[in-house]
Amino acid sequence: MSATFTKEQEALRATLRRFLAAKAPSDAVRRSTESAQGHDPLLWRQMADELGLHGLAVPEEYGGFGGGPVDLGIVLEEFGRTLLPSPYFATVALAGQALVASGDPTAKARWLPSIAAGTLTGTLALTEESGSWNIEDTATEAVHDGAGWRVSGTKMFVVDGHTADLLLVVARADTGPALFAVEGDAAGVTRLRLDPLDPTRRLARLDLDGAPALRVGADGDATAYLRTVLDLAVVALAAEQVGGAQACLDAAVEYAKVRVQFGRPIGSFQAVKHKCADMLLKVEGARSAAYHALSAAAGDNGELPVSAALAAAYCADAFTHAAKENIQLHGGIGCTWEHDAHLYLRRAKSSELLLGSPAAHRRRLADLVGISVTTAKKG
């Protein structure tokens, strides 16, 4: 996409950056990670009531603003810069986009207005104990017993799954994989908060034992639209990773300017210059990949699968590289708990595996463009 945004989008970014600087500084982020909720409920309400962020990508007929993936990407990029602990990614980028993509008017009318108002949290539950993010590997089963659907199985690494009001569960029905809505407090649902590497993003295990569910989307094999949901999610995650990578680059460059060694700023040393230049190259490459993927997601021109796979692989690697180099350039202080550098590395490593590893996305990209793994290795 073009490197320029509309005036409205630039205003959104500027407003959000000021808002986060005032409401979510480092000490507030740390307090949220240590709280029982894992986020600041007051900030969650302010995001909805004052900025309308929850309804940004929700169609207007369901109480939203009718924005699209690009607007959502701007928000998540800014959230990534601050590592904001919030159920926003799970609720809006995962559950919200899944409901919109389903094309199910009943499901959209039932849940999207509450998401837009900030009164409902949700998430998407796909991966299982195998750790695979492939829809085809779904083992959780959905059975229609005459009165309705019942879902049984185990879901792992569910973002904010321990607190979400609405669980959108991918399960295998008689016609193939499908999406099912399960209330978070429904009978047959057992939720366990996991102890993740990243304290700013909470994950959960869901055990479903005949949990009552409603099918979302049309009857039949839903693999195609579920794949679109995953592509939209990985693009949103890529935008967030760009924000985190940029924050690492900014921190490293700022420290290189003020840290004096041998009577001069360390930023004047050639080795440090090279490290910062390499970080800049990777961050800008990631930004280009993420923005192109956001444009493809908004344009519905058939480019989304390839663009999403490329952005997912490159942005994850770029964020991890920037986070590691940020710690290296800070030296000893960068390895301490008191410094924020380790929080960015934790987020980088956890998001590197969320929704599929970079290697998995590269394999998918090779398949999409017709390059065999054997040929790729020889090249």
Secondary structure, DSSP 8 states (H G I E B T S, - for coil): --S---HHHHHHHHHHHHHHHHH--HHHHHHHHHSSSSS-HHHHHHHHHTS-GGGTTS-GGGTS----HHHHHHHHHHHHHHT---THIIIIIIIIHHHHHHT-HHHHHHHHHHHHHT---EEEE---TT----GGG---EEEE-SSSEEEEEEEEEEETTTT-SEEEEEEEETTEEEEEEEETT-TTEEEEE---S-TTS-EEEEEEEEEEEEEES-SS--HHHHHHHHHHHHHHHHHHHHHHHHHHHHHHHHHHHH-EETTEEGGGSHHHHHHHHHHHHHHHHHHHHHHHHHHHHHHTSS-HHHHHHHHHHHHHHHHHHHHHHHHHHHGGGGGSTTSTHHHHHHHHHHHHHTTS-HHHHHHHHHHHTT--HHHHHH-
